[in-house]
Amino acid sequence: MLNEIDEAPIRILVTGFVSASIGINASDVVVRSLMNDLPRSLLGAKHLLHFHLLDASTDDLRLTLEALLREVRPTDCVFVGQAPGRNNITLERAATNRRFTGPPLCRDDTPPSDVIQVGGPDTCLATMLQIEELIEELRSAGIPAAISDDAGNNLCNQILYEGLRYAAQHVGQPRCGFVHIPALPQQVIERWPDYPFMPLEMTRAAMEIILWALVRDA
């Protein structure tokens, strides 16, 4: 198996968002954890995995991501972001051409928004392989998981949309998918006392299953 992996012409880019001043970002913690302590099943594929943490800036995201894609030249992208309020690992099916541009003017207002790419398609479908099969693998491992049709209008939706649009415009560019993860226990204690959470160990196990499936099925 390791010889097959060594010869596989794949490069998997895994990204999260850096924690902001308002508190930790679960994707920062999880991706950093994988960078520093890769699960045993993935050690033989370590050279195929490229982990990066991105600043949470909607205005800079396109240029930052495109530079990263040109540098790494991945065959697959697994974008990771937090979804406070969700109680399972969710694989996003699509991204929409919409992004929030700032906080709402009043507490109950919808935040102001704009298109991500002028003239771009309203929706882009994720191209990560075997989403349905991955959900079944996660559930079989005792990890709550579901498919989502709503990636929101924040950075999570934007990075998936930007990645898919870049791939569509460059021959041989990566398949892209997005993984939303629940809040971590520490976040519930510090910020969201009524929200569901998932322990870091379970979220790591979910990412291990997802990444190993991409390596295995390449």
Secondary structure as UniProt FT lines:
FT   HELIX           2..7
FT   STRAND          12..17
FT   TURN            21..22
FT   HELIX           26..36
FT   HELIX           40..48
FT   STRAND          49..54
FT   TURN            58..60
FT   HELIX           61..72
FT   STRAND          76..82
FT   TURN            84..85
FT   STRAND          89..92
FT   STRAND          94..96
FT   STRAND          99..100
FT   TURN            107..108
FT   STRAND          113..114
FT   TURN            118..119
FT   STRAND          123..125
FT   HELIX           131..140
FT   TURN            141..142
FT   STRAND          145..148
FT   HELIX           155..169
FT   TURN            171..172
FT   STRAND          175..181
FT   HELIX           185..190
FT   TURN            193..194
FT   HELIX           200..216
//
